[in-house]
Amino acid sequence: MRVEQETPKENIQRERTQSLRGAAEPAPRSADPAPRSADPAPRSADPALRVCDSVLDAIGNTPLIRLSKFIPSPSPQCFVKFEAMNPGGSSKDRSAREMLLAEERTRGLEPGAVVIISTSGNMGIGLAMMCAYKGYRLIAIVDPKISPVNEKILRIYGAKIVKVVERDQHAGYHLTRLKKAEELRNKYPDAIYIDQYDNQWNAEAHYRTTGPEIARALDGKVAAIVIAAGTGGTVMGIARYFKDHYPETHIWAVDEHGSLALPANSIPQPRYLNGMGASQRPANYDYPTLPKYLDKQHYVGAAESIQAALDLARTEGILAGGSGGAVVTVMKNVMRHAYRSDQNVVGILPDHGSRYTADFFDEEWLSIRELPVSLAVDGDEP
Ligand SMILES: Cc1ncc(COP(=O)(O)O)c(C=O)c1O
């Protein structure tokens, strides 16, 4: 008996009619189904199309985006590395992965293990993401400066939040958080305490990934990189990588007025930019050797940084957080004049501005702190 074969056009016609009728009957199977291989699909060699075995593998390889409007001409070729494209939304995913894997290597963590971290947000989120995947229980010690969005994200990943509310003797919360960490370590003697301020793996993450990614993307031709200073992981990892492999590249560190992270300031003052700065000197910087790694140190204010983040969003369509704003303000106002138009300058944007709609990008938040930034859009009612 001869079986009538449908032409592809008839096949499409029939499927369309069936879907219009509600596809009561399943379409007959093709007489000659395409052979299926039992092997998984071949993996693409193109890093942009990579298949990740877990969320851990999805960390890194963030894009470098050229700035063509935010920085006036003449200027060097300016690029930003958009770390918000990491799966947990910030550059801290890289350090969280490296620090937790180091603990696993040395202590052999079992599912259910308790991990404690003092964090202003992003490191906690990176670790919470990792702990969710690994089956560990994260306790995140935070302070009132955490953005409400970050706090919610931590909870979504299943982290337990312990919030300190008392200010320390420098009018910040850093030291109060450390005191709380000590208390919790006594309470959970088997817990893993991750000290991101004094942890070789924090910077190592950036030595192994962020630094080489920048160098590869620009063929090693990088005149300068500007990095926001907090725990020191990002700046020290990238600085060490470049000084080892491309010593001509200048490393600029940017910090908020009143922070003690960089050695150029020793008078603490209240600060506003989430994730940047420190109320005491983090050991990650290894201060005696620091001049070998940092070519420039620059201080910025919160208002100019938030304004720059806003301007970046409205000119380039790139929405960064306050520390990203600090980075691009230095690129625009200082580095633009320091490098030639044929040189490449890179800034690291640590996270996404959407995390700060209830603080940096909120009129009331700005007005309470008397930060002169206007969120008005042209054409808004006065
Ligand atoms: C938004 C943001 N910017 C900058 C930094 C500073 O990075 P690092 O701690 O590696 O110095 C952090 C760190 O948490 C951060 O979350």
The ligand as an SDF file (V2000), in Angstrom:
LIG
                    3D

 16 16  0  0  0  0  0  0  0  0999 V2000
   28.8170   47.8690   44.6170 C   0  0  0  0  0  0  0  0  0  0  0  0
   30.2340   47.6140   45.0150 C   0  0  0  0  0  0  0  0  0  0  0  0
   31.1910   48.4370   44.5800 N   0  0  0  0  0  0  0  0  0  0  0  0
   32.4770   48.2740   44.9200 C   0  0  0  0  0  0  0  0  0  0  0  0
   32.8770   47.2570   45.7450 C   0  0  0  0  0  0  0  0  0  0  0  0
   34.3210   47.1320   46.1120 C   0  0  0  0  0  0  0  0  0  0  0  0
   34.9180   45.9360   45.6720 O   0  0  0  0  0  0  0  0  0  0  0  0
   36.0050   45.2310   46.5620 P   0  0  0  0  0  0  0  0  0  0  0  0
   35.3690   44.7670   47.8220 O   0  0  0  0  0  0  0  0  0  0  0  0
   36.4880   44.0910   45.7180 O   0  0  0  0  0  0  0  0  0  0  0  0
   37.0950   46.2230   46.8650 O   0  0  0  0  0  0  0  0  0  0  0  0
   31.9090   46.3770   46.2160 C   0  0  0  0  0  0  0  0  0  0  0  0
   32.2520   45.3130   47.1220 C   0  0  0  0  0  0  0  0  0  0  0  0
   31.4360   44.7630   47.8220 O   0  0  0  0  0  0  0  0  0  0  0  0
   30.5560   46.5510   45.8460 C   0  0  0  0  0  0  0  0  0  0  0  0
   29.5800   45.7300   46.2870 O   0  0  0  0  0  0  0  0  0  0  0  0
  1  2  1  0
  2  3  1  0
  2 15  2  0
  3  4  2  0
  4  5  1  0
  5  6  1  0
  5 12  2  0
  6  7  1  0
  7  8  1  0
  8  9  2  0
  8 10  1  0
  8 11  1  0
 12 13  1  0
 12 15  1  0
 13 14  2  0
 15 16  1  0
M  END
$$$$
